[in-house]
Amino acid sequence: MQYLEQRNKQLEDQKAIMELQNIREHHQAAQRRRVELTSLEKEINEDREANLEGVNMHLERLLNKVDKDFALLRHMDFHYRAQNISAKARIKSLKAKLRKATREAKEAKEQDRL
């Protein structure tokens, strides 16, 4: 049991050491990256940011348009479903009237024969 506890402690220590080394490497890499940019590089970065802002605004406009179109399509869907239900009810009513009229016509025809 002591062996497992010692081994577990060693693994935890190794993990902590690796995490510290990783943090140190990231810190050193960040320091290396902190080099002064030339004016041309700064201008390129600003142009890139301006371009990205323009693209973002364009995408927002497209998203708003799609939202409006989606709302319109939902409204149209509701409208045509209501029309469809109304038409089905009217067809059902007309079929019932037709059945009744044909039944009455048959009965009248039978009455005339007698």
Kinemage of the C-alpha trace (Angstrom):
@kinemage 1
@onewidth
@group {chain A} dominant
@subgroup {mainchain}
@vectorlist {calphas} color= white
{ca met a 1} P 0.000 0.000 0.000
{ca gln a 2} L 2.870 2.379 0.802
{ca tyr a 3} L 4.387 1.704 -2.612
{ca leu a 4} L 1.192 2.790 -4.366
{ca glu a 5} L 0.959 5.915 -2.257
{ca gln a 6} L 4.580 6.808 -2.989
{ca arg a 7} L 4.133 6.135 -6.697
{ca asn a 8} L 0.967 8.236 -6.750
{ca lys a 9} L 2.802 11.084 -5.003
{ca gln a 10} L 5.648 10.841 -7.529
{ca leu a 11} L 3.196 11.017 -10.435
{ca glu a 12} L 1.481 14.046 -8.922
{ca asp a 13} L 4.856 15.757 -8.427
{ca gln a 14} L 5.833 14.988 -12.028
{ca lys a 15} L 2.532 16.395 -13.237
{ca ala a 16} L 3.039 19.600 -11.244
{ca ile a 17} L 6.600 19.959 -12.603
{ca met a 18} L 5.355 19.465 -16.180
{ca glu a 19} L 2.645 22.087 -15.683
{ca leu a 20} L 5.212 24.579 -14.345
{ca gln a 21} L 7.517 23.867 -17.305
{ca asn a 22} L 4.614 24.360 -19.685
{ca ile a 23} L 3.724 27.706 -18.076
{ca arg a 24} L 7.372 28.783 -18.246
{ca glu a 25} L 7.631 27.849 -21.936
{ca his a 26} L 4.475 29.782 -22.758
{ca his a 27} L 5.805 32.796 -20.852
{ca gln a 28} L 9.115 32.671 -22.732
{ca ala a 29} L 7.315 32.311 -26.072
{ca ala a 30} L 5.118 35.293 -25.220
{ca gln a 31} L 8.197 37.380 -24.398
{ca arg a 32} L 9.734 36.467 -27.746
{ca arg a 33} L 6.533 37.518 -29.505
{ca arg a 34} L 6.569 40.959 -27.865
{ca val a 35} L 8.769 42.397 -30.590
{ca glu a 36} L 7.993 45.886 -31.827
{ca leu a 37} L 6.019 45.920 -35.044
{ca thr a 38} L 7.143 48.114 -37.899
{ca ser a 39} L 4.848 50.847 -39.124
{ca leu a 40} L 4.017 48.783 -42.209
{ca glu a 41} L 3.045 45.782 -40.066
{ca lys a 42} L 0.931 48.039 -37.840
{ca glu a 43} L -0.821 49.443 -40.914
{ca ile a 44} L -1.453 45.925 -42.244
{ca asn a 45} L -2.921 44.885 -38.885
{ca glu a 46} L -5.167 47.976 -38.802
{ca asp a 47} L -6.331 47.312 -42.376
{ca arg a 48} L -7.042 43.712 -41.443
{ca glu a 49} L -9.066 44.824 -38.419
{ca ala a 50} L -10.990 47.379 -40.491
{ca asn a 51} L -11.672 44.737 -43.121
{ca leu a 52} L -12.863 42.283 -40.475
{ca glu a 53} L -15.168 44.941 -38.997
{ca gly a 54} L -16.628 45.580 -42.448
{ca val a 55} L -17.143 41.868 -43.031
{ca asn a 56} L -18.733 41.554 -39.596
{ca met a 57} L -21.164 44.399 -40.345
{ca his a 58} L -22.002 42.793 -43.702
{ca leu a 59} L -22.673 39.431 -42.031
{ca glu a 60} L -24.856 41.105 -39.403
{ca arg a 61} L -26.926 42.724 -42.173
{ca leu a 62} L -27.265 39.364 -43.916
{ca leu a 63} L -28.292 37.738 -40.647
{ca asn a 64} L -30.942 40.414 -40.052
{ca lys a 65} L -32.251 39.900 -43.596
{ca val a 66} L -32.416 36.138 -43.073
{ca asp a 67} L -34.253 36.670 -39.776
{ca lys a 68} L -36.815 38.880 -41.546
{ca asp a 69} L -37.184 36.350 -44.358
{ca phe a 70} L -37.617 33.560 -41.833
{ca ala a 71} L -40.328 35.530 -39.999
{ca leu a 72} L -42.093 36.148 -43.326
{ca leu a 73} L -41.886 32.462 -44.236
{ca arg a 74} L -43.313 31.484 -40.853
{ca his a 75} L -46.190 33.918 -41.409
{ca met a 76} L -46.774 32.559 -44.908
{ca asp a 77} L -46.690 28.992 -43.580
{ca phe a 78} L -49.316 29.836 -40.973
{ca his a 79} L -51.460 31.638 -43.566
{ca tyr a 80} L -51.378 28.786 -46.094
{ca arg a 81} L -51.969 26.146 -43.418
{ca ala a 82} L -55.054 28.061 -42.291
{ca gln a 83} L -56.211 28.325 -45.908
{ca asn a 84} L -55.609 24.601 -46.402
{ca ile a 85} L -57.591 23.686 -43.292
{ca ser a 86} L -60.426 25.981 -44.378
{ca ala a 87} L -60.444 24.481 -47.890
{ca lys a 88} L -60.476 20.927 -46.504
{ca ala a 89} L -63.433 21.797 -44.276
{ca arg a 90} L -65.265 23.342 -47.255
{ca ile a 91} L -64.556 20.245 -49.378
{ca lys a 92} L -65.860 18.025 -46.595
{ca ser a 93} L -69.016 20.148 -46.314
{ca leu a 94} L -69.572 20.121 -50.085
{ca lys a 95} L -69.068 16.344 -50.235
{ca ala a 96} L -71.668 15.919 -47.496
{ca lys a 97} L -74.095 18.164 -49.404
{ca leu a 98} L -73.422 16.196 -52.611
{ca arg a 99} L -74.040 12.864 -50.841
{ca lys a 100} L -77.255 14.242 -49.398
{ca ala a 101} L -78.386 15.592 -52.784
{ca thr a 102} L -77.613 12.301 -54.593
{ca arg a 103} L -79.377 10.339 -51.856
{ca glu a 104} L -82.449 12.608 -52.178
{ca ala a 105} L -82.338 12.309 -55.982
{ca lys a 106} L -82.239 8.515 -55.731
{ca glu a 107} L -85.129 8.548 -53.286
{ca ala a 108} L -87.134 10.873 -55.542
{ca lys a 109} L -86.389 8.622 -58.518
{ca glu a 110} L -87.573 5.572 -56.563
{ca gln a 111} L -90.717 7.459 -55.509
{ca asp a 112} L -91.435 8.328 -59.151
{ca arg a 113} L -91.118 4.669 -60.149
{ca leu a 114} L -93.644 3.557 -57.589
